[in-house]
Amino acid sequence: MSEPTEGFAPLRGASVGGLSALVTAWAHTVGGGMAPSDASIVLLALVCSAVGYATAVAPTGAAPRTRLLVVLAAAQSIGHLLLTVVDSHHHGPMITEQMFAAHVVAVLVGALAIRGAELGIRRAVTSLGRALPLLAALVVDDKRIAPPLPVYRIPGSPRLLDLSGCGNRGPPARTA
């Protein structure tokens, strides 16, 4: 399977940013943390947007799958720290096993979702690239099925308003 091209970088960045914010909040809550407050949701969205932008503008390396996992894990870690600090949810000096497992599952599910989206988009673009020339050949046909219609012209003046004075319209002629 071919690796993603640079054309997919904005898609990958947006996916990493949006998915990281959603999945980090979910994993933190499922792992035993508090539900995020409004302030932490805003900060989490900003941080994950920055991570997504960094992912989009970074050059594609030799191992994009590994890099995707590392970026998602970094986003989960930063998001976990942010949710812990902003919401004042302290679960001791160590992260609990349940929360660690939830964040690991979130990284794996996020990576699978992003890779699946990239593969789906790539297949859709390839199929569309094959179908468009066929559709264009069917729609744009130089041969006409019906003969051209004749054009009928009414003899008369080519001017819009004929002011020459000749014609049969007007008041009746005065007879003496």
MARBA-3410 file (N, C-alpha, C, O; in Angstrom, 1 decimal):
176
0.8,-1.2,0.0,0.0,0.0,0.0,0.9,1.2,0.0,1.9,1.3,0.7 ~ 0.5,2.2,-0.8,1.4,3.4,-0.9,1.1,4.3,0.4,0.1,4.3,1.0 ~ 2.1,5.0,0.7,2.1,5.9,1.9,1.4,7.2,1.5,1.3,7.5,0.3 ~ 0.8,7.9,2.5,0.1,9.1,2.2,1.0,10.1,1.6,2.2,10.3,1.9 ~ 0.5,10.9,0.7,1.2,11.9,0.0,1.1,13.2,0.7,0.3,13.3,1.7
1.8,14.2,0.3,1.7,15.5,1.0,0.3,16.2,0.8,0.0,17.0,1.6 ~ -0.4,15.7,-0.2,-1.8,16.3,-0.4,-2.7,15.9,0.8,-3.7,16.6,1.0 ~ -2.4,14.9,1.6,-3.2,14.5,2.7,-2.8,15.1,4.0,-3.4,14.9,5.0 ~ -1.7,16.0,4.0,-1.2,16.6,5.2,-2.3,17.5,5.9,-2.4,17.4,7.1 ~ -3.0,18.3,5.2,-4.1,19.1,5.9,-5.2,18.2,6.5,-5.6,18.5,7.6
-5.5,17.1,5.8,-6.5,16.2,6.3,-6.0,15.5,7.6,-6.7,15.4,8.6 ~ -4.7,15.1,7.5,-4.1,14.4,8.7,-4.0,15.4,9.8,-4.3,15.0,11.0 ~ -3.6,16.6,9.6,-3.5,17.6,10.7,-4.9,17.9,11.3,-5.0,18.0,12.5 ~ -5.9,18.1,10.5,-7.2,18.4,11.0,-7.8,17.2,11.8,-8.4,17.4,12.8 ~ -7.5,16.0,11.3,-8.0,14.8,12.0,-7.2,14.6,13.3,-7.9,14.3,14.3
-5.9,14.8,13.3,-5.2,14.7,14.6,-5.7,15.7,15.6,-5.9,15.4,16.7 ~ -5.9,16.9,15.2,-6.3,18.0,16.1,-7.7,17.7,16.7,-7.9,17.7,17.9 ~ -8.6,17.5,15.8,-10.0,17.3,16.2,-10.2,16.0,17.0,-10.8,16.0,18.1 ~ -9.6,14.9,16.5,-9.8,13.6,17.1,-9.0,13.6,18.5,-9.5,13.0,19.4 ~ -7.9,14.3,18.6,-7.2,14.3,19.8,-8.0,15.0,20.9,-8.0,14.5,22.1
-8.6,16.1,20.6,-9.4,16.8,21.6,-10.6,16.0,22.1,-10.8,15.9,23.3 ~ -11.3,15.3,21.1,-12.4,14.5,21.6,-12.0,13.3,22.4,-12.6,13.0,23.4 ~ -11.0,12.6,21.8,-10.6,11.3,22.5,-9.9,11.6,23.8,-10.0,10.7,24.7 ~ -9.2,12.7,23.9,-8.5,12.9,25.2,-9.5,13.2,26.3,-9.4,12.7,27.4 ~ -10.5,14.0,26.0,-11.6,14.3,27.0,-12.3,13.0,27.3,-12.6,12.7,28.5
-12.6,12.1,26.3,-13.3,10.9,26.6,-12.4,10.0,27.4,-12.9,9.4,28.4 ~ -11.2,9.8,27.1,-10.3,8.9,27.8,-10.1,9.4,29.2,-10.0,8.5,30.1 ~ -10.0,10.6,29.4,-9.7,11.2,30.8,-11.0,10.9,31.6,-10.8,10.6,32.8 ~ -12.1,11.1,31.1,-13.4,10.9,31.8,-13.6,9.4,32.1,-13.9,9.0,33.2 ~ -13.4,8.5,31.1,-13.5,7.1,31.3,-12.5,6.5,32.2,-12.8,5.6,33.0
-11.3,7.1,32.2,-10.2,6.7,33.1,-10.4,7.1,34.6,-9.6,6.7,35.4 ~ -11.5,7.7,34.9,-11.8,8.1,36.3,-11.6,9.5,36.6,-11.8,10.0,37.7 ~ -11.3,10.3,35.6,-11.1,11.8,35.8,-12.5,12.5,35.8,-13.5,11.9,35.5 ~ -12.5,13.8,36.1,-13.7,14.6,36.1,-14.0,14.9,34.6,-13.2,14.9,33.7 ~ -15.3,15.2,34.4,-15.8,15.7,33.1,-15.1,17.0,32.9,-15.1,17.8,33.9
-14.6,17.3,31.8,-13.9,18.6,31.5,-14.8,19.8,31.7,-16.0,19.8,31.3 ~ -14.3,20.9,32.3,-15.1,22.1,32.4,-15.0,22.9,31.1,-14.3,22.5,30.1 ~ -15.8,24.0,31.0,-15.8,24.8,29.8,-14.4,25.3,29.5,-13.9,25.4,28.3 ~ -13.7,25.8,30.5,-12.4,26.4,30.3,-11.4,25.3,29.8,-10.6,25.6,28.9 ~ -11.4,24.2,30.4,-10.5,23.1,29.9,-10.8,22.6,28.5,-9.9,22.2,27.8
-12.1,22.7,28.1,-12.5,22.3,26.8,-11.9,23.3,25.8,-11.4,22.9,24.7 ~ -12.0,24.6,26.1,-11.4,25.6,25.2,-9.9,25.4,25.1,-9.4,25.5,24.0 ~ -9.2,25.3,26.2,-7.8,25.1,26.2,-7.4,23.8,25.5,-6.4,23.8,24.8 ~ -8.1,22.8,25.7,-7.8,21.5,25.0,-8.0,21.6,23.5,-7.2,21.1,22.8 ~ -9.0,22.3,23.1,-9.2,22.6,21.7,-8.1,23.4,21.1,-7.6,23.1,20.0
-7.6,24.4,21.8,-6.5,25.2,21.3,-5.2,24.4,21.2,-4.5,24.5,20.2 ~ -4.9,23.6,22.3,-3.7,22.8,22.3,-3.7,21.7,21.2,-2.8,21.5,20.5 ~ -4.9,21.1,21.0,-5.0,20.0,20.0,-5.0,20.6,18.6,-4.5,20.0,17.7 ~ -5.5,21.8,18.5,-5.4,22.5,17.2,-4.0,22.8,16.8,-3.5,22.7,15.7 ~ -3.2,23.2,17.8,-1.8,23.5,17.6,-1.0,22.2,17.2,-0.2,22.2,16.3
-1.4,21.1,17.9,-0.7,19.8,17.6,-1.1,19.4,16.1,-0.3,18.9,15.4 ~ -2.4,19.6,15.8,-2.9,19.3,14.4,-2.2,20.1,13.4,-1.8,19.6,12.3 ~ -2.0,21.4,13.6,-1.3,22.3,12.7,0.2,21.8,12.5,0.7,21.8,11.4 ~ 0.8,21.5,13.7,2.2,21.0,13.6,2.3,19.7,12.8,3.3,19.5,12.1 ~ 1.3,18.9,12.9,1.3,17.6,12.2,1.1,17.9,10.7,1.7,17.3,9.8
0.3,18.9,10.3,0.0,19.2,8.9,1.2,19.8,8.2,1.4,19.5,7.1 ~ 2.0,20.7,8.9,3.1,21.4,8.3,4.4,20.6,8.4,5.3,20.9,7.7 ~ 4.4,19.6,9.2,5.7,18.8,9.3,5.9,17.9,8.1,4.9,17.4,7.5 ~ 7.1,17.8,7.6,7.4,17.0,6.4,7.1,15.5,6.8,7.3,15.0,7.9 ~ 6.6,14.8,5.8,6.3,13.4,5.9,7.6,12.6,6.1,8.5,12.7,5.2
7.8,11.9,7.1,9.0,11.2,7.4,9.0,9.8,6.7,8.1,9.5,5.9 ~ 10.0,9.0,7.1,10.1,7.7,6.5,9.0,6.7,7.1,8.7,5.7,6.4 ~ 8.6,7.0,8.3,7.6,6.1,9.0,6.4,6.9,9.4,6.3,7.2,10.6 ~ 5.5,7.2,8.5,4.4,8.0,8.9,3.4,7.4,9.9,2.8,8.1,10.7 ~ 3.3,6.1,9.9,2.5,5.4,10.9,3.0,5.5,12.3,2.3,5.8,13.2
4.3,5.3,12.4,4.9,5.5,13.7,4.9,6.9,14.2,4.6,7.2,15.3 ~ 5.1,7.9,13.3,5.0,9.3,13.6,3.6,9.7,14.0,3.4,10.5,14.9 ~ 2.6,9.1,13.4,1.2,9.4,13.7,0.9,8.9,15.2,0.3,9.6,15.9 ~ 1.4,7.7,15.5,1.2,7.2,16.9,1.9,8.1,17.9,1.4,8.4,19.0 ~ 3.1,8.6,17.6,3.9,9.4,18.5,3.2,10.8,18.7,3.1,11.2,19.8
2.7,11.3,17.6,2.0,12.6,17.7,0.7,12.5,18.5,0.4,13.3,19.3 ~ -0.1,11.4,18.2,-1.3,11.2,19.0,-1.0,10.9,20.5,-1.7,11.4,21.4 ~ 0.1,10.2,20.8,0.5,10.0,22.2,0.9,11.3,22.8,0.6,11.5,24.0 ~ 1.6,12.1,22.1,2.0,13.4,22.7,0.8,14.3,22.9,0.7,15.0,23.9 ~ -0.2,14.3,22.0,-1.4,15.0,22.2,-2.2,14.5,23.4,-2.8,15.3,24.1
-2.2,13.2,23.6,-2.9,12.6,24.7,-2.2,13.0,26.0,-2.9,13.4,27.0 ~ -0.9,13.0,26.0,-0.2,13.4,27.2,-0.4,14.8,27.6,-0.6,15.2,28.7 ~ -0.2,15.7,26.6,-0.4,17.1,26.8,-1.9,17.4,27.3,-2.1,18.2,28.2 ~ -2.8,16.8,26.6,-4.2,16.9,27.0,-4.5,16.4,28.4,-5.3,17.1,29.1 ~ -3.9,15.3,28.7,-4.1,14.8,30.1,-3.6,15.7,31.1,-4.2,16.0,32.1
-2.4,16.3,30.9,-1.8,17.2,31.8,-2.7,18.5,31.9,-2.9,19.0,33.0 ~ -3.1,18.9,30.8,-4.0,20.1,30.8,-5.3,19.9,31.5,-5.7,20.8,32.3 ~ -5.9,18.8,31.3,-7.2,18.5,32.0,-6.9,18.3,33.5,-7.8,18.7,34.3 ~ -5.8,17.8,33.9,-5.5,17.6,35.3,-5.2,18.9,36.0,-5.7,19.1,37.1 ~ -4.5,19.8,35.3,-4.1,21.1,35.9,-5.3,22.0,36.0,-5.5,22.7,37.0
-6.0,22.2,34.9,-7.0,23.2,34.8,-8.2,22.8,35.7,-8.8,23.7,36.3 ~ -8.6,21.5,35.7,-9.8,21.1,36.5,-9.4,20.7,37.9,-10.2,20.3,38.6 ~ -8.1,20.9,38.2,-7.7,20.5,39.6,-8.0,19.1,40.0,-8.4,18.9,41.1 ~ -7.9,18.2,39.0,-8.2,16.8,39.3,-6.8,16.1,39.5,-6.1,15.9,38.6 ~ -6.5,15.8,40.7,-5.2,15.2,41.0,-5.5,13.8,41.4,-6.3,13.5,42.3
-4.9,12.9,40.7,-5.0,11.4,41.0,-3.7,10.9,41.5,-3.4,9.7,41.2 ~ -3.0,11.6,42.3,-1.8,11.2,42.8,-0.6,11.4,41.9,-0.8,12.0,40.8 ~ 0.6,11.1,42.4,1.8,11.4,41.6,1.8,10.5,40.3,2.5,10.9,39.3 ~ 1.2,9.4,40.3,1.2,8.5,39.1,-0.2,8.5,38.5,-1.2,8.7,39.1 ~ -0.2,8.2,37.2,-1.4,8.1,36.5,-2.0,6.7,36.8,-1.3,5.7,37.0
-3.3,6.6,37.0,-3.9,5.3,37.3,-3.9,4.3,36.1,-3.8,4.8,35.0 ~ -3.9,3.0,36.4,-3.9,2.0,35.4,-5.1,2.2,34.4,-4.9,2.0,33.2 ~ -6.2,2.5,35.0,-7.4,2.6,34.2,-7.3,3.8,33.2,-7.7,3.7,32.1 ~ -6.8,4.9,33.7,-6.7,6.1,32.9,-5.6,5.9,31.8,-5.7,6.3,30.7 ~ -4.5,5.2,32.2,-3.4,5.0,31.3,-4.0,4.1,30.1,-3.7,4.3,29.0
-4.7,3.0,30.5,-5.3,2.1,29.5,-6.3,2.9,28.6,-6.3,2.7,27.4 ~ -7.1,3.8,29.2,-8.0,4.6,28.3,-7.3,5.5,27.4,-7.7,5.6,26.2 ~ -6.2,6.1,27.8,-5.4,6.9,26.9,-4.7,6.1,25.8,-4.6,6.6,24.7 ~ -4.2,4.9,26.2,-3.5,4.1,25.2,-4.6,3.6,24.1,-4.3,3.6,22.9 ~ -5.8,3.2,24.6,-6.8,2.8,23.6,-7.2,4.0,22.8,-7.5,3.8,21.6
-7.2,5.2,23.3,-7.6,6.4,22.6,-6.5,6.7,21.5,-6.9,7.0,20.4 ~ -5.3,6.5,21.8,-4.2,6.6,20.8,-4.4,5.6,19.6,-4.3,6.0,18.5 ~ -4.6,4.4,20.0,-4.7,3.3,18.9,-6.0,3.5,18.1,-5.9,3.4,16.9 ~ -7.1,3.8,18.7,-8.3,4.1,18.0,-8.2,5.3,17.1,-8.7,5.3,16.0 ~ -7.6,6.3,17.6,-7.4,7.5,16.8,-6.5,7.3,15.6,-6.8,7.7,14.5
-5.4,6.5,15.8,-4.5,6.2,14.7,-5.3,5.4,13.6,-5.1,5.6,12.4 ~ -6.0,4.4,14.1,-6.8,3.6,13.1,-7.8,4.4,12.4,-8.0,4.2,11.2 ~ -8.5,5.3,13.1,-9.5,6.1,12.4,-8.9,7.1,11.4,-9.4,7.2,10.3 ~ -7.7,7.6,11.7,-7.1,8.6,10.8,-6.5,7.8,9.6,-6.7,8.3,8.4 ~ -5.9,6.7,9.8,-5.4,5.9,8.7,-6.5,5.4,7.8,-6.4,5.4,6.6
-7.6,5.0,8.4,-8.8,4.5,7.7,-9.4,5.7,6.8,-9.8,5.4,5.7 ~ -9.4,6.9,7.4,-9.9,8.0,6.6,-9.0,8.3,5.5,-9.5,8.6,4.4 ~ -7.7,8.3,5.7,-6.8,8.6,4.6,-6.9,7.5,3.5,-6.9,7.9,2.3 ~ -7.0,6.3,3.9,-7.2,5.2,2.9,-8.5,5.4,2.1,-8.5,5.2,0.9 ~ -9.6,5.7,2.8,-10.9,5.9,2.2,-10.9,7.0,1.2,-11.4,6.9,0.1
-10.3,8.1,1.6,-10.2,9.3,0.8,-9.3,9.0,-0.5,-9.7,9.4,-1.6 ~ -8.2,8.3,-0.3,-7.4,7.9,-1.4,-8.1,7.1,-2.4,-8.0,7.3,-3.6 ~ -8.9,6.1,-1.9,-9.6,5.2,-2.8,-10.7,6.0,-3.5,-11.0,5.8,-4.7 ~ -11.4,6.9,-2.8,-12.4,7.7,-3.4,-11.9,8.6,-4.5,-12.5,8.7,-5.6 ~ -10.7,9.2,-4.3,-10.1,10.1,-5.3,-9.7,9.3,-6.5,-9.8,9.7,-7.6
-9.1,8.1,-6.2,-8.7,7.2,-7.3,-9.9,6.8,-8.2,-9.9,6.8,-9.4 ~ -11.0,6.4,-7.5,-12.2,6.0,-8.2,-12.8,7.2,-9.0,-13.3,7.0,-10.1 ~ -12.8,8.3,-8.4,-13.3,9.5,-9.1,-12.4,9.9,-10.3,-12.9,10.3,-11.3 ~ -11.1,9.7,-10.1,-10.2,10.0,-11.2,-10.4,9.0,-12.4,-10.2,9.4,-13.6 ~ -10.9,7.8,-12.1,-11.2,6.9,-13.2,-12.6,7.1,-13.8,-12.8,6.9,-15.0
-13.5,7.6,-13.0,-14.9,7.7,-13.4,-15.1,9.0,-14.2,-15.9,9.1,-15.1 ~ -14.4,10.1,-13.8,-14.6,11.4,-14.5,-14.3,11.4,-16.0,-15.1,11.9,-16.8 ~ -13.3,10.8,-16.5,-13.1,10.8,-17.9,-14.2,10.0,-18.6,-14.6,10.4,-19.8 ~ -14.7,8.9,-18.0,-15.8,8.2,-18.6,-17.1,9.0,-18.7,-17.8,9.1,-19.7 ~ -17.3,9.7,-17.6,-18.5,10.6,-17.6,-18.4,11.8,-18.6,-19.3,12.1,-19.2
-17.2,12.3,-18.7,-17.0,13.4,-19.6,-17.2,12.9,-21.0,-17.7,13.6,-21.9 ~ -16.7,11.7,-21.3,-16.9,11.1,-22.7,-18.4,10.9,-23.0,-18.8,11.1,-24.1 ~ -19.2,10.6,-22.0,-20.6,10.4,-22.2,-21.4,11.7,-22.3,-22.3,11.8,-23.1 ~ -21.0,12.7,-21.6,-21.7,13.9,-21.6,-21.3,14.8,-22.7,-22.2,15.4,-23.4 ~ -20.1,14.9,-23.0,-19.6,15.8,-24.1,-19.5,14.9,-25.4,-18.5,14.2,-25.5
-20.5,15.0,-26.2,-20.4,14.2,-27.5,-20.5,15.2,-28.6,-21.4,16.0,-28.7 ~ -19.5,15.1,-29.5,-19.5,16.0,-30.7,-20.6,15.7,-31.7,-21.0,16.6,-32.4 ~ -21.0,14.5,-31.8,-22.0,14.1,-32.8,-23.4,14.4,-32.2,-23.7,14.1,-31.1 ~ -24.2,15.1,-33.0,-25.5,15.5,-32.6,-26.5,14.4,-33.0,-26.3,13.8,-34.1 ~ -27.4,14.1,-32.2,-28.4,13.0,-32.5,-29.4,13.6,-33.5,-29.8,12.9,-34.5
-29.9,14.8,-33.3,-30.9,15.4,-34.1,-30.2,16.4,-35.1,-29.2,17.0,-34.7 ~ -30.8,16.5,-36.3,-30.2,17.5,-37.2,-30.4,18.9,-36.6,-31.3,19.1,-35.9 ~ -29.6,19.9,-37.0,-29.8,21.2,-36.5,-31.1,21.8,-37.0,-31.5,21.6,-38.1 ~ -31.7,22.6,-36.2,-33.0,23.2,-36.5,-32.7,24.3,-37.5,-31.7,25.1,-37.3 ~ -33.6,24.5,-38.5,-33.4,25.6,-39.4,-33.7,27.0,-38.7,-34.6,27.0,-37.8
-33.1,28.0,-39.1,-33.3,29.3,-38.6,-34.2,30.1,-39.5,-33.9,30.3,-40.7 ~ -35.3,30.5,-39.0,-36.2,31.3,-39.8,-36.0,32.8,-39.5,-36.0,33.2,-38.4 ~ -35.8,33.6,-40.6,-35.7,35.0,-40.4,-36.9,35.7,-41.1,-37.3,35.3,-42.2 ~ -37.4,36.7,-40.5,-38.5,37.5,-41.0,-37.9,38.6,-41.8,-37.0,39.3,-41.3 ~ -38.3,38.7,-43.1,-37.7,39.8,-43.9,-38.2,41.1,-43.3,-39.3,41.3,-42.9
-37.3,42.0,-43.3,-37.7,43.4,-42.8,-36.4,44.1,-42.5,-35.3,43.7,-42.8 ~ -36.6,45.2,-41.8,-35.5,46.0,-41.4,-34.7,45.4,-40.3,-35.3,44.8,-39.4 ~ -33.4,45.5,-40.4,-32.6,45.0,-39.3,-32.6,45.9,-38.0,-32.1,45.5,-37.0 ~ -33.2,47.1,-38.2,-33.2,48.0,-37.1,-34.3,47.6,-36.1,-35.3,47.0,-36.5 ~ -34.1,47.9,-34.9,-35.1,47.6,-33.8,-36.4,48.4,-34.1,-37.5,47.8,-33.9
-36.3,49.6,-34.4,-37.5,50.5,-34.6,-37.3,51.1,-36.0,-36.4,51.8,-36.3 ~ -38.3,50.7,-36.8,-38.2,51.2,-38.2,-39.0,52.5,-38.3,-40.2,52.5,-38.2 ~ -38.3,53.6,-38.6,-38.9,54.9,-38.6,-38.9,55.4,-40.1,-38.9,56.7,-40.3 ~ -38.9,54.6,-41.1,-38.8,55.0,-42.4,-40.1,55.5,-43.0,-40.1,56.3,-44.0 ~ -41.2,55.3,-42.4,-42.5,55.8,-42.8,-43.2,54.8,-43.8,-44.3,55.1,-44.1
-42.6,53.8,-44.2,-43.3,52.8,-45.1,-43.8,51.7,-44.3,-43.2,51.2,-43.3 ~ -45.0,51.3,-44.6,-45.6,50.2,-43.9,-47.1,50.4,-43.9,-47.6,51.5,-44.4 ~ -47.9,49.5,-43.5,-49.3,49.6,-43.6,-50.0,50.0,-42.2,-51.2,50.0,-42.1 ~ -49.2,50.3,-41.2,-49.8,50.7,-40.0,-49.9,52.2,-39.9,-49.0,52.9,-40.5 ~ -50.9,52.7,-39.2,-51.0,54.2,-39.0,-52.5,54.6,-39.3,-53.4,53.7,-39.5
-52.8,55.8,-39.2,-54.2,56.3,-39.4,-54.6,56.1,-40.8,-53.7,56.2,-41.7 ~ -55.9,56.0,-41.1,-56.3,55.9,-42.5,-56.0,57.1,-43.3,-56.0,58.2,-42.8 ~ -55.7,56.9,-44.5,-55.4,58.0,-45.4,-56.7,58.8,-45.6,-57.8,58.3,-45.7 ~ -56.6,60.1,-45.7,-57.7,61.0,-45.9,-58.1,61.0,-47.4,-57.3,61.3,-48.3 ~ -59.3,60.7,-47.6,-59.8,60.7,-49.0,-60.6,62.0,-49.3,-61.3,62.5,-48.4
-60.5,62.5,-50.4,-61.1,63.8,-50.7,-62.4,63.6,-51.5,-63.1,64.6,-51.8
END
